Amino acid sequence: MTVIVIGAGMAGLLAGSMLRSECESVVEAQPNLPNNHSAVLRFRSTAVADTLNIPFKEVQVMKAVKPWRNPVADAMSYSYKNTGTSTLRSITSANGEVSTRYISPPDLIERMADCVTAPIDFGMKVDADFMTNGKGACISTLPMPSLMKMLGWETKAGFHSVNGTNLKARVLGMDAYFSLYVPDPDSRASRISMTGDQLTVECPQPFDLDVDLNQPSFINEVAESIGVRTHRVKEVEVHHQKYAKILPADDSERKRFMLWATEKFNIYSLGRFATWRPGLLLDDVVKDVRIIHNMINGATAYEAKKGILNAYKSKRLSICP
């Protein structure tokens, strides 16, 4: 069965490269490769590197918190700053310990596209007719709310996200890997990270909020937080990122929708936004592509449904934690 992949982001390119013999095309609405990810990109394993035969760099990463009040107050404030709700998030594991991570080359998106043998059709927006034409399987990386609306699914739960603005810069004389969580609600930054000499400052906020991050006072605050002088921060750029943080939604509806879209339209959701899982990593998507591939090629509709349900129950299917 032929496969069409919707979206040429990292999840879509990963699917297109892994399903070379079945992938008919990758469809992308933007006129060129969308490099929408301006936040920190680290990998916990070599799954993506090994699958695509792209060398990643093994590094030691430190995660810590810039203290504000106390561990509980800091965790709750950090969560609220990022999502508008106070829940336990990744800041709770930032205790100054060092762990192994893997860093991709800076041209990862282009190299992933080179691994796709099927044509990538740029500037092509899809609609419900295209998605449900029945000519083959469709792997969708569209955000779940977008696909729901396209297919006429009336959601009973909210699927919400927070946009963000990220500051990128280069720090002279720096060669380190770390993330510093900033819970102070009066600071625009929520996480300050270094990848070698590349500085990334994440600031979740609405796009329409008139905040200029390229201000000496803010850059000075960031520099002091990581122990460098402001004059060492060079090549400052500001990037907006949609879906910077996605908020957890009703889990039962999320699962029902994915199963319904697969059964009724032969559409398989893939990736963090498409499956609406805030904690999903690209490492996990490798396994998801293989599961979808097996479902497409080796099961009838009944067997596919039974296989999905069994995988859900046993938690083997990573799109359904």
N, C-alpha and C positions, 0 to 999 in steps of 0.2 A: 504494500500500500504506500502511495506517495504521501509526503508530509509537507505542509507549508508552515513556516515559522513566522509568527507575527511579532515584529520588533527586533531591531538589530542592536539592542543593548547587550550587556555581558551575558545574561541568561540566554537570550535568543541566539547569539553567536556561538555560545557553548553548545546549544542544541543543534544548530546547523552544522557545526564541525563534527560532532559526535555521530550524527545521523547522515553521513555523507551519501550513502547508497540510496537512501529513501527521500532525502530532502530535495524537493523540487525547486523551492525558492525561499528566500528570506525577504519579507516585506517590511519596509520601514517608511514611516510617514515623513520623517525629516529628510532634507535634501542630501545629507551626508551622514557619516557615522556619528551617532549621538553619544558624545562623551559627557553624560549628565552627572557623573559621579565626581564631585569635587571634595568630598569628605575623605577621611582616612581609609585607605584600602590595604588591609593586611589579611593574611590567610593563616588558618590554624594548622593546615596540613598541606601536603604537596599534591593533593588530589587533582586540582586543576592543572598544575604544572605537568604532572605525569600524563594526564589524559591528552593534553594538547602538545606535549613535547616542547614546552617553553620553559627554559630554566628560571627558577625563582631563587632569590637570595635568602639563606637562613640567617636570621638575626635574633638578638636577645632584646626583648622589649620590657620596659618597666612601666607599670601603671600605678599612679598615686593620686591623692586628693589634696587640693589646696584647702586647708582647713578653714571652716567658717564658724560653726557653733560646736556641734558634737556629732559623732558618727550617725546617729538617727536623724537629727535635724539636717545634716548635710545631705544624706540620702534622699530625704523627702523634698528638700528644696531643689536639688538637682533634677529629680523626676518632674516636679511641677514646672520648672523652667523649660524643660524639653517637651513636655506633653500636655501640660495643663491638668495633670492628675498626679497624685502622690502615691507611687507604688515603688516596690523594690526593683531597681534596675542594675545595670552593669557596674555602677559606681561601688557597689558593695564588695566587689572582688578586687578593687584597686587599693591594695594595702602595701604597696611598695615592693612587692616581690617581682622577680624577673622571670620571664617565660619565653619559650621559643616560638617565633612566628616566621612567616615566609613573605617576602616582598616581591611583587611582580615587577617586570621591567616597565619603564615609563610609557612605552608604546604598546602596552598590552592590548588595547582595543584594536589597533591596526593589525597586530599579529594574530589576534583571534579571528579577525575578518579574513586574513590570508589563509586560515585553516578551513574556511568554508568553501567548498567546491561549487555549490549551487550559486546561481546569480542572486545578488542582493538588489532588490528593486526599490530604489530610493524615491522619495516624494510621492508615495502611494498610500493614501488613506483608505482604510477598510471600513466596511459597513456590515450590517447583519446579513445581507444577501451574500456577500463575499465569504463571510465566516461560516455560513450554513449551506454552501452550495452542494455538499455531499460528494464532491469529487475525490476526497481523501481526508486524511486526518489533519487537524489544525492544532498546532502548539501555540498557545497565546501567552505572551508576556505582558499583555495589557493590564493595567491596574484593575483589580477585581471590580470596583464600582463602575468603571467604564464598560467592562464587558457585561456586567449585570444590566446596565442601561441599554446597551446595544441589543441584547437578547430579550429584553422585555421582562426581566426578573424584577418583581416588586419586592425590594428589601424591607424587612421589618426592623432591621437593626442599623445603626449608624456605622459607616466605614469612614473614619476620619483620619486625617493626617496633618502634619505641621510642616510648613515650608521652612526653608532655612537660607542663611547667607553665610558663606564660608570665605575666610581670608586666607590666601595662599601667599607665601613669601619664601625667600631664601635667607638663611642665617649663615653669615660668614664664619668660618672656623668651627662649624658644628658638624659632628658625625656621630649621631646618637639616635636611639629609637625609644620613644616613650610617649605616654599620654598622661596629661594632668587634667583631672576633672575639677571643674570650678562650680561649686554649689551656690556661691554668693549671689542672691537674686539681683543685686545692684550691678553686677558685672554682665556685660553683653555676651561674653564668652561662656560656653558651657563645657568645652573640651579643647585643650591645647595639645597638639601632637607634633612630634618630630619624626621624620623618616629620612635619616641621613642628615642632609642639610636643608630639607624641605619642611617648612613650617605650615601647619594647617590649623586654623582656628575656626571651630564650628559654633555658629550662633543661630539656633532655631528661632524663627520669627516670621511673621507674615511678610510677603513681598512688598506690600503697600506701606509698610512701616518705614518712614523716612529716617533711616539710620545710615550714616556714612562711616563705615568701619575704617576707611583709610584716613584716619585722623591721628595726629601725633600723640594725643593723650591715650588713645586706645592701644596703639602700637607700643607705647611706653609701658602701659600696664601689662601687656602680654610679655614683653621682653623681660621685665622685672620678675614676672611669675616663673620664668624658666631660667633665670640667673644669667642673662646676657645684657649687654648695653644696647640701647636703641639703635646706635649707628651701625650695628652689625646686621640689622634686619633690612634686606634689600629686595627689589623686584616684587613689590607688593601688588597683588591682584585681588579683586573681589568677585565672587561667583555666587549666583543665586541657584538654589537647588530645590526643585519640587519634590514632595514626598521625602523630605529630610528625615522625618520621624513618622512612622505609621503607628497608629494606636490600635491596641487589641480590640477585636470586634466579637460579636456573638459567634462562638466556635461552631455550634451546631448548624447555624445557617451557612456559614462559610463552607463547611463540608458538604452540606446538601446541595449548594449551588454548584460546586465543582463536579460532584457526581452527576447532577442533572445535565450540566453542559456536556459532559462526556457521553452520557447515555443518549441524549436527544440529538446532539449536533456533532458528535465526534470531535469535540474541542477539549484539549488538555491544557490546564493552566500550569505555568512554570515560572518560578522565580518569586522573590520576596513580595513584590507588589501584586502579582497575579494570584498568589495563594494567600495573600494578606497575613504574612507571618513576620512580625517585627524582628525576630532573632535569626531568620534564615540567612546562612552564609552561602557564598558561591561554591564553597567546598561541598555543601549538601546538595546543590543543584546537579552535580555530576551523578549522584545516585538517583535523583529524580528523573533525569533524562533516560537512564537505563531502564527504570521501571516503566516509564511511559512507552519506551521502545518495545519492551516485551508485551505490554498491553495492546499496542497497535498491531503487532505482527503475529501474536500467538494466541489470541482469544476471540471467541465470539462475543456478542453483546452480553449474553448471560454470563459467560465465563469472566468477562472483563469486570462486570458488576460484582460478581462473587469474589474475584481476586482483590478488587479494591476494598471491599468490606472486610475481607479477611486481613488484608494489610493494615487497615485502620485499627482493627481489634488487636492485632499483634504489635502495632506501632512500628512495623517495618517500613511503612511508606512515609517518607520524611515530609511530604506535603500535608500530612495529617498527624501532628504530634500527639 
